[in-house]
Amino acid sequence: AAVRRATGFIHAHASQPVTLDQIAAAAGVGARALQYAFRRHYGLTPTGYLRRVRLERAHQELTEAGPESGLTVGAVAHRWGWASPGMFTVAYQQRFGRPPSRTLRRD
């Protein structure tokens, strides 16, 4: 139940700055207990899960935008919580097997 509450909170607040303590409070458990439950259930930490959700949403935004939209990879990275577009590109490429610029250009 705590993991379900935490994932609901993460999905509802993925575009906002979120801390582990906020996720744990929303789930009604301590941070350590939540980390243990997430590792057991997803093989990830709660912040790792948040990162995955943000990457999925960024991917969806880049896929839907296309090159003619004027959208930039940097803007998408910033919107989904990455301070560094370079770090976003690395995480994106690891997850999707291609850089976000290729998704935006639809190469």
N, C-alpha and C positions, 0 to 999 in steps of 0.2 A: 504494500500500500504506500509506503514512504517513497519508493522508487517511482511509482505511478504519479504521486503528487509532485515529486521533483521534476519528472520529465514534462508534466503539464506546465509547470512554472517555467522551465527552460524554453519550451516552445512558445509560450505566451510572451516571454521577455527576451528572446534571442537577439533582438536588434538594440537592446539596451545594455549598459554596463551592468554586469551581474557578478556577484562574488559567491564563493562557495558557501559562506555563512548565510547569505540571503537564500540560496537554494535549499540549504539544510533547514532554515527556519520555515520556509514554505512547506517543506516535507514533514515538519514536526519532529525532527530527530537532530542529533548532533552531527557535526561535520564528519567526524571520524566514522560514525556508524553509516552515514550516507555513502562515504567513499567505499567502505567495505561492501555495502549492498550493491553499488554500481559495478564494482569490479566483479562481483559474483554473477550479477545479472547480465552485464554488457561487456565485461572485460575492459572497461574504461573507467576513468574517474568521472565524477560529475562535470568537471570543467572540460574534460576530453569529449564528453558527450555534447556539451554546449558547443564546442569547437566544430564537431561534426555537423550539428544542426546548422550552424552558421555557414559552413562550407556548402552544404546542400542548398541553402537559400541563396547564397551568392551564385552558385552554379545555375540555379533556376533563373535568377535575374539576368545573368549573362546570356543564357540560352534564349530567353524571350526577347532580349533587347536587340541584338543584331548590330552590325557595324554602322548603320545609318542613324541610329538613335542618338549619337553623340555621347553616350555613356562611356566612362573610362573605367579601366580596371582599378585604378587608384580610388575612384569614388565608391565603387562597390566594396573594395577592401575596407575602406574607412567605415562605410555604413554597417558592415557586419563585424566590426570590432577589431580590425587589424590596424595598428598604428603604422606598420611598415608594409607598403605594397610588395616589397621584396619577400618578406616572410609569408605574406598571403600567397604569393605566386608559388613559393616552395611547397606550402601546405596543399594548395590546390592541385599542383602537379602530382604530388604524392597520392592524393585521393582519386583524381580523375585521369591521370596518365597523360595529361597535356597541359600546357600553360593556359591561364585564363584568357589571354589575348587571342589565342586560337579559337576558343569557344565563342568569344565575342565576334570575331571575324567570320566564324563558321567555316574554318578551314577543314 
